[in-house]
């Protein structure tokens, strides 16, 4: 979706900034790429399905942006087809800032992070808000039955553009589960060595 990304993001003001700071020529490759935007491919589908959180940005009718963190169990953000993703909107603090913004302007921008591997996927789309009374089958498809949270609505996103972002300045961070995966083999090895040492000490006693 290289050209789609450029079509959406490279406004005249952005191009002027690129020219001012000397990156216009390098960025023109996005506009010239032979990739009009044919949908999500396997790398994106796999990456999206592995996320347990993302950041989303919406804009109010007064022009103010609002960035929100959305989280859930791994895989709560679902790929519905090559052009559509969605998620169950769990009940939160009931301020409804993002929902209110989307009711006025259905555009959304998202950043999906993979901190351990220093990867991030940027995504632009248009949102359709779906209530259970309107489409119970779709809301059920987006729900995560094993996750104990109240689903208030479904959020369906028509993906218009994506871009894999450069890994510069991403500090690796690890979840508790990821740390356990790395540390548990070491703890098991330490326990085994302690047991061997204890057995050796016992054997050496008169």
C-alpha positions as CSV (number, residue, x, y, z in Angstrom):
1,X,0.0,0.0,0.0
2,X,2.9,2.3,-0.7
3,X,1.1,4.7,-3.0
4,X,-2.0,4.7,-0.8
5,X,0.1,5.7,2.1
6,X,1.6,8.6,0.2
7,X,-1.7,9.7,-1.2
8,X,-3.1,10.0,2.3
9,X,-0.2,11.4,4.2
10,X,1.9,13.4,1.8
11,X,-0.2,16.6,1.8
12,X,1.2,19.8,0.3
13,X,2.3,20.9,3.8
14,X,4.1,17.6,4.4
15,X,5.8,17.8,1.0
16,X,6.9,21.4,1.8
17,X,8.4,20.1,5.1
18,X,10.2,17.3,3.3
19,X,11.7,19.8,0.8
20,X,12.7,22.2,3.6
21,X,14.6,19.4,5.5
22,X,16.1,17.7,2.5
23,X,14.1,14.4,2.4
24,X,11.7,15.1,-0.5
25,X,13.6,13.1,-3.1
26,X,14.0,10.1,-0.8
27,X,10.3,10.1,0.1
28,X,9.2,10.4,-3.5
29,X,9.8,6.7,-3.9
30,X,6.5,6.1,-2.0
31,X,4.6,8.0,-4.7
32,X,6.4,6.2,-7.5
33,X,6.1,2.7,-6.1
34,X,4.3,0.1,-8.2
35,X,1.9,-0.7,-5.3
36,X,-1.5,0.9,-5.6
37,X,-2.8,-0.8,-2.4
38,X,-4.2,-4.3,-2.9
39,X,-4.9,-5.2,0.7
40,X,-3.2,-6.8,3.7
41,X,-0.7,-9.5,3.0
42,X,0.4,-12.4,5.1
43,X,3.1,-10.5,7.1
44,X,0.5,-7.8,8.1
45,X,-2.2,-10.4,8.8
46,X,0.2,-12.4,11.1
47,X,1.5,-9.3,12.8
48,X,-2.0,-7.9,13.5
49,X,-3.2,-11.2,14.9
50,X,-0.3,-11.3,17.4
51,X,-1.0,-7.9,19.0
52,X,-2.4,-7.5,22.5
53,X,-2.6,-3.7,22.2
54,X,-2.4,-0.7,19.9
55,X,-2.6,3.1,19.8
56,X,-5.3,4.8,17.9
57,X,-5.8,8.5,16.9
58,X,-9.1,10.2,16.1
59,X,-9.9,13.9,15.6
60,X,-12.8,15.9,17.2
61,X,-15.0,18.4,15.4
62,X,-12.9,21.2,16.9
63,X,-9.8,19.7,15.1
64,X,-8.1,18.4,18.3
65,X,-6.5,14.9,17.9
66,X,-7.0,12.3,20.6
67,X,-4.7,9.3,21.0
68,X,-6.0,6.3,23.0
69,X,-4.4,3.0,24.0
70,X,-6.6,-0.1,23.3
71,X,-5.7,-3.4,24.9
72,X,-7.0,-7.0,25.3
73,X,-5.8,-10.6,24.9
74,X,-3.5,-11.4,22.1
75,X,-5.5,-11.6,18.9
76,X,-8.4,-9.4,20.0
77,X,-7.7,-7.2,16.9
78,X,-9.0,-9.4,14.2
79,X,-8.4,-9.5,10.4
80,X,-11.8,-10.0,8.8
81,X,-10.5,-9.9,5.2
82,X,-7.7,-8.4,3.2
83,X,-9.2,-4.9,3.5
84,X,-10.9,-5.1,6.9
85,X,-10.0,-5.4,10.5
86,X,-12.1,-5.1,13.6
87,X,-12.2,-5.4,17.4
88,X,-14.7,-5.6,20.2
89,X,-14.9,-2.3,22.0
90,X,-14.7,-3.2,25.7
91,X,-16.3,-1.0,28.3
92,X,-13.9,1.6,29.8
93,X,-14.2,4.9,31.7
94,X,-17.3,5.8,29.7
95,X,-16.0,9.2,28.4
96,X,-16.5,8.0,24.8
97,X,-14.0,10.4,23.4
98,X,-12.9,8.2,20.5
99,X,-16.4,7.1,19.8
100,X,-17.7,10.6,19.8
101,X,-14.9,11.7,17.4
102,X,-15.6,8.8,15.1
103,X,-19.3,9.6,15.0
104,X,-18.3,13.0,13.6
105,X,-15.2,11.9,11.5
106,X,-14.8,8.2,10.7
107,X,-11.1,8.5,9.9
108,X,-8.7,6.6,12.2
109,X,-4.9,6.1,12.4
110,X,-3.4,3.3,14.4
111,X,0.1,2.2,15.5
112,X,0.7,-1.4,16.3
113,X,3.9,-2.1,18.3
114,X,6.2,-5.1,18.7
115,X,8.6,-3.8,21.2
116,X,10.8,-6.9,21.7
117,X,11.5,-7.1,18.0
118,X,11.5,-3.3,17.4
119,X,8.8,-3.4,14.8
120,X,5.8,-1.2,14.2
121,X,3.0,-1.1,11.7
122,X,1.1,2.1,10.9
123,X,-2.4,1.9,9.6
124,X,-5.0,4.4,8.2
125,X,-8.7,3.5,7.8
126,X,-12.3,4.5,8.0
127,X,-14.5,3.2,10.9
128,X,-17.9,1.7,11.0
129,X,-19.4,1.4,14.5
130,X,-21.5,-1.7,14.9
131,X,-23.9,-2.4,17.8
132,X,-25.2,-5.8,18.7
133,X,-28.8,-4.9,18.0
134,X,-27.7,-4.0,14.4
135,X,-25.5,-7.0,13.6
136,X,-25.2,-9.6,16.4
137,X,-23.3,-12.1,14.3
138,X,-20.5,-9.6,13.6
139,X,-20.2,-8.4,17.2
140,X,-20.1,-12.0,18.3
141,X,-17.3,-12.7,15.7
142,X,-15.3,-9.8,17.2
143,X,-15.9,-10.8,20.8
144,X,-13.3,-12.7,22.9
145,X,-15.3,-15.1,25.0
146,X,-12.5,-16.1,27.4
147,X,-11.8,-12.4,28.2
148,X,-13.8,-11.1,31.1
149,X,-14.8,-7.6,29.8
150,X,-18.1,-6.2,28.7
151,X,-18.4,-5.7,24.9
152,X,-20.2,-2.4,24.2
153,X,-19.9,-2.4,20.4
154,X,-17.9,-3.6,17.5
155,X,-15.4,-1.4,15.7
156,X,-14.9,-2.3,12.0
157,X,-12.1,-0.6,10.1
158,X,-11.9,-0.4,6.3
159,X,-8.1,-0.3,5.8
160,X,-7.0,2.4,3.4
161,X,-3.2,2.4,3.8
162,X,-0.4,0.9,5.9
163,X,3.3,1.4,6.3
164,X,6.0,-0.6,8.2
165,X,7.9,2.0,10.1
166,X,11.6,2.2,10.7
167,X,12.9,0.6,13.9
168,X,15.0,3.5,14.9
169,X,14.4,4.8,18.5
170,X,12.2,1.9,19.5
171,X,13.4,0.7,22.9
172,X,12.8,-3.0,23.4
173,X,10.3,-3.8,26.1
174,X,9.0,-7.2,27.3
175,X,5.7,-8.3,28.8
176,X,5.6,-10.6,31.9
177,X,4.9,-13.6,29.7
178,X,7.8,-12.7,27.3
179,X,10.2,-12.4,30.2
180,X,9.0,-15.7,31.7
181,X,9.7,-17.4,28.4
182,X,13.2,-16.0,28.4
183,X,14.0,-16.5,32.1
184,X,12.3,-19.8,33.0
185,X,14.9,-22.0,31.2
186,X,17.6,-20.2,33.1
187,X,15.8,-20.7,36.4
188,X,15.3,-24.4,35.6
189,X,19.1,-24.7,34.8
190,X,20.0,-23.0,38.1
191,X,17.7,-25.3,40.0
192,X,19.2,-28.4,38.3
193,X,22.8,-27.2,39.1
194,X,21.8,-26.6,42.7
195,X,20.4,-30.1,42.9
196,X,23.6,-31.5,41.4
197,X,25.8,-29.5,43.9
198,X,23.7,-30.6,46.8
199,X,23.9,-34.2,45.7
200,X,27.7,-33.9,45.3
201,X,28.1,-32.4,48.7
202,X,26.0,-35.2,50.3
203,X,28.1,-37.8,48.5
204,X,31.3,-36.3,49.8
205,X,30.3,-36.4,53.4
206,X,31.9,-39.2,55.5
